[in-house]
Amino acid sequence: MSFFVLIAFAFLALAAALFFGPHFITYGPDGFRDLIRRGDARMISLFLVGAIILAILLPGQDPALISSV
């Protein structure tokens, strides 16, 4: 199970790198101020933060999902 969580973190990091990386390489650290002002970048960054929080919190809920019947 923890292996799948690590894979999820790797995919989330890859998604963030593919979305924010080219802008960072092109404009440098000053370009992040422009990204913060863009609505689509804010939406994607909030989605990535939410997905990371879910990846951290949900693996502990496994036993509640398995029924004993």
Beta strands, then each sheet from edge to edge (+ up, - down):
end
